[in-house]
Every structure is written in C-alpha cells, then in structure tokens.
C-alpha cells in the first residue's frame, strides 16, 4: 500500500508546482498578450502563393472578453495578470514595457 500512496502523491505535488508563482520578469512577458488583447480585436491574415498562383489563404479574428464585454483598460489587465502569475506588482507600468505600442 505504501507504493500506491507514493504514486498518488507525485502527481499531486506536480499539480501544485504548476500553480507556483513565476518570476515577475516572466509574468510581465506572458501578460503582454493579455494587455494587447484588451486593446482591441486582433486579426491575422495569410495567403499561400506557389508557382501556379494563389493556392489559398486564411483570416483569423481574436476577441478578448476584457475588450468586448468589460471594456477594461489594458494597463489594468496587465497589472492584474502579473500579480496573479507572480504574486508581485509589475516592475514598471505597461506603457513603459519594452515592445508596448499605444493604439
């Protein structure tokens, strides 16, 4: 029975480790996507071209509930995301983050 208890304990510990806070720098990078999504709809397009002309394409539109339903400020979304993932405040506000562009 002792081996069976250990077999149950390992997955439980791995599950708890997945919930552990991550470093604030890593959380800031991960939360940039949430902030961009709160800014507005995200679109992506692609077209395939071969030697015989166009072969196909696609269009994707991504909508965040932070933008559509709640109309939340991207900086608020960013701050709450970083706090949730790291347990700390961001080192600098969203608008001072490298790679952030105002709409």
HUTA-V798666 format. One line per field, one symbol per residue. phi: phi as a letter, one per 30 degrees, with the letter a starting at -180 (. if undefined). psi: psi as a letter, one per 30 degrees, with the letter a starting at -180 (. if undefined). burial: + if it has 16 or more other ideal C-beta (glycine too) atoms within 10 Angstrom, else -. A space follows every 10 residues. Layout:
phi=???
psi=???
burial=???
//
This chain:
phi=.ddddddddd ddddddddcd dceedddddd dddddddddl dcbbbabcbb dcjdclaabb bcbcdddddc hddeddeddd dddddcibde dbdedcddjd bdd
psi=feeeeeefee eeeeeeeffk klkeeeeeee feeeeeefel kklklkkkka fgakflalkk kkkkfeeeef hlkeeeeeee eeeeefglll fllefgkkfk kk.
burial=---------- ---------- ---+--++-- ++-++++++- ---------- ---------- ---+-++--- -+-++-+++- +++-++---+ ---+--+--+ ---
//
